[in-house]
Amino acid sequence: MTAVTARRGSMVADEGAALILWRIAAGFVGGYALTSGFVALLGSVLPLAGMARGEAVSLAAMLALFVYVPACLLMFATRRPLRDGALLSAGAAATIALARAI
C-alpha cells in the first residue's frame, strides 16, 4: 500500500459519523432538490421556446439523470463536503426560485 492510499483511507476512517451522514443527506436530498428545480426550470423554459409542454416536461425528466447522478457522486467524492453541500443547496434554491419566477 502506498502512502497516498494509506492517507486516503485514513481520511475516510477519521471522518465522524455526523460528516458521513451529512454526505449521504446532502447527496440524496440536495441532489433531489437540485434535480427537481432543474426539471421545473427546463419544463417552464422549453415551452417558451416553442416546444409542446408535455414534451418539454418529458425531456426535462429524461435529462434529470444527468443532473442527479453527478450531484450525488460529488458529495461522496469531494474533500470538502460542507462547502459542496452548501453549494448544492444554493444551486437547488436558485433553480427552484428561477423556475417559480418564470
PyMOL commands that place a pseudoatom at each C-alpha (Angstrom):
pseudoatom trace, name=CA, resn=MET, resi=1, chain=A, elem=C, hetatm=0, pos=[0.000, 0.000, 0.000]
pseudoatom trace, name=CA, resn=THR, resi=2, chain=A, elem=C, hetatm=0, pos=[1.384, 3.370, -0.967]
pseudoatom trace, name=CA, resn=ALA, resi=3, chain=A, elem=C, hetatm=0, pos=[1.440, 6.434, 1.213]
pseudoatom trace, name=CA, resn=VAL, resi=4, chain=A, elem=C, hetatm=0, pos=[-1.288, 8.103, -0.858]
pseudoatom trace, name=CA, resn=THR, resi=5, chain=A, elem=C, hetatm=0, pos=[-3.782, 5.248, -0.497]
pseudoatom trace, name=CA, resn=ALA, resi=6, chain=A, elem=C, hetatm=0, pos=[-2.987, 4.936, 3.196]
pseudoatom trace, name=CA, resn=ARG, resi=7, chain=A, elem=C, hetatm=0, pos=[-3.652, 8.637, 3.645]
pseudoatom trace, name=CA, resn=ARG, resi=8, chain=A, elem=C, hetatm=0, pos=[-6.939, 8.484, 1.699]
pseudoatom trace, name=CA, resn=GLY, resi=9, chain=A, elem=C, hetatm=0, pos=[-8.078, 5.512, 3.714]
pseudoatom trace, name=CA, resn=SER, resi=10, chain=A, elem=C, hetatm=0, pos=[-7.331, 7.261, 6.974]
pseudoatom trace, name=CA, resn=MET, resi=11, chain=A, elem=C, hetatm=0, pos=[-9.221, 10.374, 5.828]
pseudoatom trace, name=CA, resn=VAL, resi=12, chain=A, elem=C, hetatm=0, pos=[-12.396, 8.374, 5.387]
pseudoatom trace, name=CA, resn=ALA, resi=13, chain=A, elem=C, hetatm=0, pos=[-11.803, 6.451, 8.601]
pseudoatom trace, name=CA, resn=ASP, resi=14, chain=A, elem=C, hetatm=0, pos=[-11.190, 9.677, 10.529]
pseudoatom trace, name=CA, resn=GLU, resi=15, chain=A, elem=C, hetatm=0, pos=[-14.473, 11.253, 9.398]
pseudoatom trace, name=CA, resn=GLY, resi=16, chain=A, elem=C, hetatm=0, pos=[-17.066, 11.279, 12.108]
pseudoatom trace, name=CA, resn=ALA, resi=17, chain=A, elem=C, hetatm=0, pos=[-20.475, 9.699, 11.767]
pseudoatom trace, name=CA, resn=ALA, resi=18, chain=A, elem=C, hetatm=0, pos=[-22.080, 13.137, 11.521]
pseudoatom trace, name=CA, resn=LEU, resi=19, chain=A, elem=C, hetatm=0, pos=[-19.988, 14.080, 8.495]
pseudoatom trace, name=CA, resn=ILE, resi=20, chain=A, elem=C, hetatm=0, pos=[-20.768, 10.776, 6.794]
pseudoatom trace, name=CA, resn=LEU, resi=21, chain=A, elem=C, hetatm=0, pos=[-24.480, 11.330, 7.435]
pseudoatom trace, name=CA, resn=TRP, resi=22, chain=A, elem=C, hetatm=0, pos=[-24.091, 14.843, 6.031]
pseudoatom trace, name=CA, resn=ARG, resi=23, chain=A, elem=C, hetatm=0, pos=[-22.580, 13.412, 2.841]
pseudoatom trace, name=CA, resn=ILE, resi=24, chain=A, elem=C, hetatm=0, pos=[-25.478, 10.986, 2.468]
pseudoatom trace, name=CA, resn=ALA, resi=25, chain=A, elem=C, hetatm=0, pos=[-28.195, 13.532, 3.244]
pseudoatom trace, name=CA, resn=ALA, resi=26, chain=A, elem=C, hetatm=0, pos=[-26.712, 16.306, 1.135]
pseudoatom trace, name=CA, resn=GLY, resi=27, chain=A, elem=C, hetatm=0, pos=[-26.054, 13.927, -1.743]
pseudoatom trace, name=CA, resn=PHE, resi=28, chain=A, elem=C, hetatm=0, pos=[-29.500, 12.396, -1.929]
pseudoatom trace, name=CA, resn=VAL, resi=29, chain=A, elem=C, hetatm=0, pos=[-31.744, 15.175, -0.613]
pseudoatom trace, name=CA, resn=GLY, resi=30, chain=A, elem=C, hetatm=0, pos=[-29.741, 18.060, -2.069]
pseudoatom trace, name=CA, resn=GLY, resi=31, chain=A, elem=C, hetatm=0, pos=[-29.348, 16.229, -5.352]
pseudoatom trace, name=CA, resn=TYR, resi=32, chain=A, elem=C, hetatm=0, pos=[-33.091, 15.597, -5.459]
pseudoatom trace, name=CA, resn=ALA, resi=33, chain=A, elem=C, hetatm=0, pos=[-33.847, 19.265, -4.748]
pseudoatom trace, name=CA, resn=LEU, resi=34, chain=A, elem=C, hetatm=0, pos=[-31.396, 20.405, -7.433]
pseudoatom trace, name=CA, resn=THR, resi=35, chain=A, elem=C, hetatm=0, pos=[-32.854, 17.940, -9.916]
pseudoatom trace, name=CA, resn=SER, resi=36, chain=A, elem=C, hetatm=0, pos=[-36.441, 18.928, -9.196]
pseudoatom trace, name=CA, resn=GLY, resi=37, chain=A, elem=C, hetatm=0, pos=[-35.529, 22.576, -9.690]
pseudoatom trace, name=CA, resn=PHE, resi=38, chain=A, elem=C, hetatm=0, pos=[-33.785, 21.697, -12.945]
pseudoatom trace, name=CA, resn=VAL, resi=39, chain=A, elem=C, hetatm=0, pos=[-36.828, 19.781, -14.216]
pseudoatom trace, name=CA, resn=ALA, resi=40, chain=A, elem=C, hetatm=0, pos=[-39.184, 22.597, -13.209]
pseudoatom trace, name=CA, resn=LEU, resi=41, chain=A, elem=C, hetatm=0, pos=[-36.950, 25.208, -14.824]
pseudoatom trace, name=CA, resn=LEU, resi=42, chain=A, elem=C, hetatm=0, pos=[-36.475, 23.295, -18.054]
pseudoatom trace, name=CA, resn=GLY, resi=43, chain=A, elem=C, hetatm=0, pos=[-40.167, 22.347, -18.127]
pseudoatom trace, name=CA, resn=SER, resi=44, chain=A, elem=C, hetatm=0, pos=[-41.016, 26.052, -17.916]
pseudoatom trace, name=CA, resn=VAL, resi=45, chain=A, elem=C, hetatm=0, pos=[-38.423, 27.392, -20.353]
pseudoatom trace, name=CA, resn=LEU, resi=46, chain=A, elem=C, hetatm=0, pos=[-38.784, 24.908, -23.215]
pseudoatom trace, name=CA, resn=PRO, resi=47, chain=A, elem=C, hetatm=0, pos=[-42.478, 25.677, -23.880]
pseudoatom trace, name=CA, resn=LEU, resi=48, chain=A, elem=C, hetatm=0, pos=[-41.498, 29.341, -24.212]
pseudoatom trace, name=CA, resn=ALA, resi=49, chain=A, elem=C, hetatm=0, pos=[-39.093, 28.262, -26.970]
pseudoatom trace, name=CA, resn=GLY, resi=50, chain=A, elem=C, hetatm=0, pos=[-41.930, 26.606, -28.898]
pseudoatom trace, name=CA, resn=MET, resi=51, chain=A, elem=C, hetatm=0, pos=[-41.858, 23.003, -27.645]
pseudoatom trace, name=CA, resn=ALA, resi=52, chain=A, elem=C, hetatm=0, pos=[-45.085, 21.338, -26.555]
pseudoatom trace, name=CA, resn=ARG, resi=53, chain=A, elem=C, hetatm=0, pos=[-45.462, 21.393, -22.772]
pseudoatom trace, name=CA, resn=GLY, resi=54, chain=A, elem=C, hetatm=0, pos=[-45.772, 17.622, -22.361]
pseudoatom trace, name=CA, resn=GLU, resi=55, chain=A, elem=C, hetatm=0, pos=[-42.695, 17.013, -24.498]
pseudoatom trace, name=CA, resn=ALA, resi=56, chain=A, elem=C, hetatm=0, pos=[-40.760, 19.658, -22.593]
pseudoatom trace, name=CA, resn=VAL, resi=57, chain=A, elem=C, hetatm=0, pos=[-41.514, 18.053, -19.228]
pseudoatom trace, name=CA, resn=SER, resi=58, chain=A, elem=C, hetatm=0, pos=[-40.684, 14.594, -20.593]
pseudoatom trace, name=CA, resn=LEU, resi=59, chain=A, elem=C, hetatm=0, pos=[-37.371, 15.805, -21.984]
pseudoatom trace, name=CA, resn=ALA, resi=60, chain=A, elem=C, hetatm=0, pos=[-36.541, 17.557, -18.714]
pseudoatom trace, name=CA, resn=ALA, resi=61, chain=A, elem=C, hetatm=0, pos=[-37.332, 14.393, -16.752]
pseudoatom trace, name=CA, resn=MET, resi=62, chain=A, elem=C, hetatm=0, pos=[-35.076, 12.327, -19.022]
pseudoatom trace, name=CA, resn=LEU, resi=63, chain=A, elem=C, hetatm=0, pos=[-32.234, 14.823, -18.681]
pseudoatom trace, name=CA, resn=ALA, resi=64, chain=A, elem=C, hetatm=0, pos=[-32.647, 14.850, -14.897]
pseudoatom trace, name=CA, resn=LEU, resi=65, chain=A, elem=C, hetatm=0, pos=[-30.496, 11.731, -14.694]
pseudoatom trace, name=CA, resn=PHE, resi=66, chain=A, elem=C, hetatm=0, pos=[-27.524, 13.769, -15.892]
pseudoatom trace, name=CA, resn=VAL, resi=67, chain=A, elem=C, hetatm=0, pos=[-28.027, 16.205, -13.015]
pseudoatom trace, name=CA, resn=TYR, resi=68, chain=A, elem=C, hetatm=0, pos=[-28.908, 13.866, -10.148]
pseudoatom trace, name=CA, resn=VAL, resi=69, chain=A, elem=C, hetatm=0, pos=[-26.140, 11.299, -10.551]
pseudoatom trace, name=CA, resn=PRO, resi=70, chain=A, elem=C, hetatm=0, pos=[-23.248, 13.814, -10.681]
pseudoatom trace, name=CA, resn=ALA, resi=71, chain=A, elem=C, hetatm=0, pos=[-24.731, 15.727, -7.728]
pseudoatom trace, name=CA, resn=CYS, resi=72, chain=A, elem=C, hetatm=0, pos=[-24.814, 12.547, -5.628]
pseudoatom trace, name=CA, resn=LEU, resi=73, chain=A, elem=C, hetatm=0, pos=[-21.359, 11.484, -6.742]
pseudoatom trace, name=CA, resn=LEU, resi=74, chain=A, elem=C, hetatm=0, pos=[-19.982, 14.930, -5.940]
pseudoatom trace, name=CA, resn=MET, resi=75, chain=A, elem=C, hetatm=0, pos=[-20.953, 14.589, -2.302]
pseudoatom trace, name=CA, resn=PHE, resi=76, chain=A, elem=C, hetatm=0, pos=[-19.209, 11.241, -1.961]
pseudoatom trace, name=CA, resn=ALA, resi=77, chain=A, elem=C, hetatm=0, pos=[-16.066, 12.212, -3.888]
pseudoatom trace, name=CA, resn=THR, resi=78, chain=A, elem=C, hetatm=0, pos=[-15.378, 15.675, -2.505]
pseudoatom trace, name=CA, resn=ARG, resi=79, chain=A, elem=C, hetatm=0, pos=[-12.805, 16.520, 0.121]
pseudoatom trace, name=CA, resn=ARG, resi=80, chain=A, elem=C, hetatm=0, pos=[-14.887, 19.431, 1.392]
pseudoatom trace, name=CA, resn=PRO, resi=81, chain=A, elem=C, hetatm=0, pos=[-18.385, 18.066, 1.938]
pseudoatom trace, name=CA, resn=LEU, resi=82, chain=A, elem=C, hetatm=0, pos=[-19.675, 21.001, 3.980]
pseudoatom trace, name=CA, resn=ARG, resi=83, chain=A, elem=C, hetatm=0, pos=[-18.811, 23.570, 1.334]
pseudoatom trace, name=CA, resn=ASP, resi=84, chain=A, elem=C, hetatm=0, pos=[-20.037, 21.445, -1.558]
pseudoatom trace, name=CA, resn=GLY, resi=85, chain=A, elem=C, hetatm=0, pos=[-23.248, 20.561, 0.272]
pseudoatom trace, name=CA, resn=ALA, resi=86, chain=A, elem=C, hetatm=0, pos=[-23.906, 24.253, 0.829]
pseudoatom trace, name=CA, resn=LEU, resi=87, chain=A, elem=C, hetatm=0, pos=[-23.246, 24.953, -2.859]
pseudoatom trace, name=CA, resn=LEU, resi=88, chain=A, elem=C, hetatm=0, pos=[-25.569, 22.124, -3.838]
pseudoatom trace, name=CA, resn=SER, resi=89, chain=A, elem=C, hetatm=0, pos=[-28.300, 23.572, -1.612]
pseudoatom trace, name=CA, resn=ALA, resi=90, chain=A, elem=C, hetatm=0, pos=[-27.742, 27.068, -3.005]
pseudoatom trace, name=CA, resn=GLY, resi=91, chain=A, elem=C, hetatm=0, pos=[-27.960, 25.744, -6.558]
pseudoatom trace, name=CA, resn=ALA, resi=92, chain=A, elem=C, hetatm=0, pos=[-31.179, 23.945, -5.704]
pseudoatom trace, name=CA, resn=ALA, resi=93, chain=A, elem=C, hetatm=0, pos=[-32.686, 27.084, -4.175]
pseudoatom trace, name=CA, resn=ALA, resi=94, chain=A, elem=C, hetatm=0, pos=[-31.638, 29.151, -7.197]
pseudoatom trace, name=CA, resn=THR, resi=95, chain=A, elem=C, hetatm=0, pos=[-33.114, 26.776, -9.773]
pseudoatom trace, name=CA, resn=ILE, resi=96, chain=A, elem=C, hetatm=0, pos=[-36.376, 26.419, -7.854]
pseudoatom trace, name=CA, resn=ALA, resi=97, chain=A, elem=C, hetatm=0, pos=[-36.676, 30.198, -7.410]
pseudoatom trace, name=CA, resn=LEU, resi=98, chain=A, elem=C, hetatm=0, pos=[-35.938, 30.805, -11.078]
pseudoatom trace, name=CA, resn=ALA, resi=99, chain=A, elem=C, hetatm=0, pos=[-38.462, 28.176, -12.144]
pseudoatom trace, name=CA, resn=ARG, resi=100, chain=A, elem=C, hetatm=0, pos=[-41.133, 29.795, -9.966]
pseudoatom trace, name=CA, resn=ALA, resi=101, chain=A, elem=C, hetatm=0, pos=[-40.337, 33.220, -11.417]
pseudoatom trace, name=CA, resn=ILE, resi=102, chain=A, elem=C, hetatm=0, pos=[-40.957, 32.073, -14.993]
for i in range(1, 102): cmd.bond("trace and resi %d" % i, "trace and resi %d" % (i + 1))
show_as sticks, trace
zoom trace
